[in-house]
Amino acid sequence: MDKSSGRAGIKTEFTTIGHDFKHLINNSNFVRLFWAQLISSLGDWVATLALMSVAWKISESSLAVGGMLAFRVWPALFSGPVAAAIADRVDRKRILVTCDILRGLIVMVMPFLNVLWYLYVGLFFLESLSIIWLAARDASVPNIVEKKNLTMANSLSMTTSYGTIPFAAAIFSLTMFPASRFIKGSFLAEHPTILAFIFDSLSFFVSAYLFSKIHLSQKKYSVKSGESYGFLESMGFTLKHPFARSLLLAAAMGCLGGGSLYAVGIGYVREVLGAKSDVAFGFLMALFGLGMFAGVIFLQVLVKRREKPYMLRISLLMTGGILVGMSLVNWLPIAFILAGFFGGSFGILFLVAVTMVQEKIEDRDRGKAFAAFHAVSRIFLVTGAGMAGGIAAAVGTRKLEILFFEFHINGISIAMFIAGFLIAAASFSPLGEKKKRYREYFKRNKSELKPGDGRAELSISKNTMEPDKQ
């Protein structure tokens, strides 16, 4: 292939990406969904910072602030069954609107909670509604966006989720600034975070209004005799379906790595890399975020050339391999570079997994698949954090002498190495291609997907969409 044809191919791909983007912004339902997510996410991050401030004010304990992570994950075990039961059986637009209104009301009382356990209970209910909301939202995207635009739609959704963090931090600072000027002992001085929580509450109400204006077509399904939609049944369906099982494993392993980095990140920067302040940790996480954003952009080109099962495997292998690489280096600049690549591969991994669930799971089962997806993702986020923290604490810093060589071993590096190895190992798990009934699909998919073909799509027969019969 000569240079001119190569440049023409790249130009064609970017033209196709621009066409897909234009198609999305001309979709009024998606535009409302985008702005609803953007406004809601912005308020949510402002409230997260405010909750950390309230928890610290009540307890003056880092442990109490860290305990908020557990109360952001445990609700998945309780609201997961509710999400699995209603996301496919109740009008999803009604779920989205109701959850946003209820979350807005809960947030309104948060600044007045002066007992730590009251704050945890409020956070528990807030996150429980968020799990239900997420399952309904992700299951609804294919009902308003064409299949060929799902990857870009999910990329924009991820941008609204994480791209609002710096803006939320600035808004939180602005809402907290007047607190220093309040009269000591006054109502506003005693509740300095009230403006931040008011902002979040209003963001939920605005989001609910925008969701109410979306035209969401959803088929009505009758419950079959003996059919159940509890969380265990949702997990059972997900584990039996070869695609859903693989995607659940991918999301779980990705969150295992994210949780590990969350738990030992500061220690890694301080003890392993030898940084003198937490500024380096902030820079490391900023590069992780920038890498994720770059991965989202790169995915728009990559998805035109490669099949998604292939990208899922490669992103798992890269995410795990990069984390292993980070555990082996002790030079700050190299760690910064690897953090950027880790964010990129993690972003691609999560986006591909979400998109494949939307593409390959039928509408009647999509809600419970996402209920399991989000619940397991959060559980493994905490599992990764707990595992990494436990290994780091148990190993500590040791010296190992072998013959005439002395090795310095740090528990943080060991924890990151193990997490990375587990993620990379998951890339070799089967996607169903070794099963006789699915083998033909993979053969057909590889033959249909031509190099550089921007329109090649994965297709599955109705029988292929059914879960395995055990």
N, C-alpha and C positions, 0 to 999 in steps of 0.2 A: 504493500500500500504506500503510495507516494505522499509527500507532505501536504500537497494541496487537497487530496481526498481526505486525509486525516483531519485537516482544519475544517473542511466542509462538514465532516461527520460531527465534530465537536460543536460547530455552529448550529447544525440541525438539532442536536440534543438540547442546547440552550434555548433554541426557538421553541422546541416542544415543551420545555419546562415553563417558559414564559406563557405559552398558550394555556397550559394547565392552570397556572396561577391566575391568569385572566379569567378563565372559566370559573374558578372558585370565587373570585371577588364579584363576579356577576351573579352568583348564586345568593339571593337575598337571605335564604334560610341559613346558609353557612356563615354569612357575614354576621347575622344576629348571634349565631352560636359562638363565633369567634370573639365578638365584643363582650358577650355574656361571660365567657371563660376568662378573658383578659381582665375585666373589671373585678370579677369574683376572686381571681387569683391574686390580684394586686392587694385587695382588702385582706385576703387570707394571710399573706406574708406580713402585712402590717400588724395583724392581730397576733401572729406567731411571736413577733418581736415584743409586742405589748405583754403577752402572756409570760414570756421569760422575765420581763421586768417586774410584773406583779408577783411571780413566784419568788424572785430574789428579794423583793421588798418584804414579803411575808416571812420568809425563812432565813434569808442571808446565807443560803447554802447552795453550793454548786450541785450537790447531790439531788436536791429538790428540783433544781432546774433540769438536770439530766433525767429525772424521773418523768418529766413530761413526755420524753420519747416513748416510754413504755405505754403511757396512756394515749398515745397517738396510734399505737399498734394493736393493743389488746382489743379495742372495739371491733377489729376485723373478725375475731372469733365469735362475736355475738351478733353483729349486724350483717355478717356474711350470709347466715341463713335467711334473714329477711330480704336482703338484696337478691339472693338466688330465687326466692319464692315469688317476688313481685315484679322483678325487672322484665320478665317475659310474659307476665299475665295482666299487668296494670298499664294503663296508658303512660308511656315514658315521659311525655311532656308534663303530665300532671305530677309525676314523681320529681322531676327536676324543679318545677316551680315550688312545690310543697317543701322540699328539702331546703331550698334557698331561703324561703320565708322563715322556716323553723330555725335555721342556722342564724339568720339575722336577729331573731328574737332572743336566742340563747346568748349571742355575743353582747347584746345590750346589757345583760346583768353581770357580765364578767368583771368589770372594773370595781364592782361593789362587793365582791367575794373577798373576805379578809381571813379566811381559814384555808390552809393549803389543800386539805382534802375536799373542800367545797369546789376549789378551783379544778382539781383533778376530775371530780364528778362532772362538772360542766364541760371540761375538755373531752371526757369520755363520750358524752351524748353528742357533742359537736362532731367528733370524728366518726361516730357511728352513722350519722346522717351523711357524712362525706363519702363513706364507703358505698352507701346506697346510691348516692348522687353520681359517683364515678362509674358504677356499673351501668346505670341507665344512660349516662352521657356517651360512653364508649360504644354501647350497643346501638345507640341512635345514629351515630355518624354515617354508617352505610345506608341509612334510610333517606339521607338528604344529600349525599355526595356520590357521584358515580364511582364505580370500582377502580377505574384507572387513575382517579385523583385521590384515593384513600391515603397513599403514602404522604403526599404533600399536605393533605388536610391534617393528618396526625402530626406531621412536622410542625405545622403552625400551632397546633394545640400544645405541643411540648414547649414551643417558644413562649406561649402565654403563661405556662406553668412556671418556668424557670427564668425567663428573660425579664420578668417583672421584679426580681429580687432587689437589684440595686435601686430601682425607683421606689420600692416599698421601704427600703432602709432610709431613703431621703425623706419620704413622707412621714415615717415614724419619728425621725429627728425633728421635723418641723412641728408635728403635733405635740412633742414633748417639750419643745423650747418654751412655750408660754408657762409651763409648770413652774419654772424658776422665778417667774414674776408674780405668781399668785401670792396673796396674803397668807402668811403662815397660820395654819389652823383652820383655814377656810375649806369649804367643800371641795373646790377644785384642787387645792394644794394637797388634800388628803387622797384624792383620786386623780393623780397626774396622767394616767393612761386613758382617761375617759374619752378624749378627743380621738385617739387612735381606734378605740373600739366603736365609737360612733361612725367613723369612716368605714370600718369593716362592715358594720351592720347595714349601712346605706348601700354599700357595694353589693351585698347579698340581695337586697330588695330591688336594686336596679337590674341585677342579673336575672332575678325571677321575672321581672317585667319583660325583659328581652326574650327569655325562653317562652313566655306565654304568647309571643307574637310569631313563633316559629310554626310553620306547617309541617308536622311530622307524621308521615304516613307509616302506620304500623298495623300489620295484620293481626287479627284476633284469633287466638288459638284456644281451642277447647281442651280441657285436661282429659287425657285418656284414662280409662279405667285402670286403677292401680298405680297411676303415675304420681310421683311425689317430687316436690321441688324444694326440699330442705337443703341445708348446706352439705350434709354428707352425700346426698344424691347428686348435688352439683359437683362435688369433688369426684364422686364415682364416675359421672359422665366425662369429666375432664381427663381422668386417668385412663379411661377406656378408649377415648378417641385419640388416635395416634398423633394427629397434628396438635390438638389441644394439650396432650400430655407433654409433647416436646416443647411447646411454647411456654407452658407452665414451668418446666424445668429450666428453660433459658432465663425467664424472668426471675425465678428464685435464685439461680446462681449469680445473675447480675446484681441483684440486691444484696446477696451475701458479700460480694466484693465491696459494694457501696457502704454497707454497714460496717465492714471491717475498717475501711478508710476513715469513716466517721469516728469510730471508737479510738483508733490509735493515731489519727492524723497529726494532732498536735505533738504527741510523743515522738512520732516519726521525724517530724521536722526538727524538734529540739534535740532528741537524744541520738538519733541515727545520722541526721544530716548536719548536726552541730549548729543550728541557727541560734542566734542570741535573743530573738524576740518572736512573738506570735505574728508579727507582720509577715514573716515568711510563710506561715501557715495560711494567712489570708490570701497571699499572692498565689500559693499552690492551689487553693480552692477556686480562685478567680480563673486560673488557667484551666482547671477542670471544667468550669462553666463555659469558657470560651471554646474549649475543645469539643464540648457537647454541641454547641451552636454550629461549629464548623462541620461536625459529623452530620448534623441535620441537613446542611446545605449539600455536602458531598453525596449524601444518600439520594438526593434528587437525580443526580447523574448516574450513580451506581445502579439504581433500581431499573434504569432503562437498558442495562447491559447484562445484568445477572439475575438469576432466579432467586427468589427470597429464601428458600430452604438453604441454598448455598451461602447466602449472606449471613443467615442465622448462625451457621456453623463457624464461619470465618470470624464473625464479630465475637462469638463466645471464646474462640481460641485466642484472638487478639486481646480481649479484655483480661482474660486470665494470664496470658503471657506477659502483658505489660505490667500487671500487678506483681508477678514474679520478678520481673526486671527491676521494678522499683524497690523490692525487698533486698536486692543484691547490690544496689548502688549506695554510696554515702557522700556523693558530691551533689550539692544543691542545684546547680544549673541543669544537670542531666535529669534530676528528679522533676524539675519544673517542666522540662520537655516531655518526659514520660507522662506526667499528670495531664497535659493537654491531649496526648494521644489516648490516654485512658478514658477521658471524658468523651472523646469522639467515638471510640468503639462502644462505650457504654450507651451513648445516645442512639447509635445505629441499632444495637442489640434490642433495646427496649422498643424503639419505633417499629422495627421489622416484626417483632413478636406481636405487638398490638394490631398492626395492619393485617397480619396473617390470621389472627383470630376473627377480625371483621370480615375478611375475604372468605374464609374456609368454613366458618361455623354458621349454620342456618339461623335465620332470624328468630325462630321459636326457641332456640337453645343459647343464643348469643348472650343474653342477660346473665344466666347462671354461669356461663363460661367466664365472663368478666368478673362476676362476684368472686369466683375461686381465684382468678388471676390477681386481683387487687389484694385479696385477703392473704394469699400465700406470699405475694411480694412484700407486704408489710411485715409478715411474720419472719421471713428470711432476712429482712433488714435488721431486725432486732437480734435474730440468731447470729448473723455475721458480726454485729457489734459485740454481743456477749461472748462469742467464741474468740474473737480477736483480743478482746480485753482480758479474758481468762487466760489465754495462752501467754500473752505478754506479761501478765502478772506472775504466772507460774514459773516461767523461764527466767524472767528478769534479765540481768546482764551477767554473763559468765565468760570465763576464759577456758578454752579447751586446748590442751597440749597433745599433739600427735607427733611422735618422734622428736625432731628438733624444731618443729613449727608450733607457733602459738596463735590460736584463732580467738577473736572476740565475738561472742554470740549475743545477740540482742533479741529478747522475746518478741519485740514489735516486728522485727524483720521476719522471724519465724512465723508469726501469725499471718503476715501479709503473704508470705510464700505459700503457706498451706491453703489460704483462701484462693490465691491465684491458680494454684494447681487444681483445686476442685472445679473452678470455673472452666479452665481449659479442658479438663477431662470430660466435662459435660458436652463438649463439642463433638465427641465421638459417639454420643448416644444415638440410637436409631430414630429416624423420623417416620418410620413405617414402610420404608422402601423394601425391607426384607420380607414383608408379608406378601403372600401371593396375590391377595386382592388389591394391593396398592402398588405392586411392582410395575404394572402396566402404565400407571399414571406417571411415575418417575421417568420411565423410558420415553413416554410420549412428550413429557415436558422438556426433556433434554433435546429431543429431536426438533421440537417446535421452536425452541428459543435459539434464534440465530445470532451470531456475534454482531453487536451493534444494532440489533433490532429494538427500537424504542417502543414498539407496540406489542411485544410478546407478552402475553398474560398467562397466568396459571389457570387451568380449568379442571374441574373435577365433576364427575358424574354424580347424580343424586345418591347412588349407592355408596360411593366413596365417602360421602359426607356423614354416613352413619357411624356411630362408635362401634368398636370391636365387640363381638359377642364372646363373652368369656365362656 
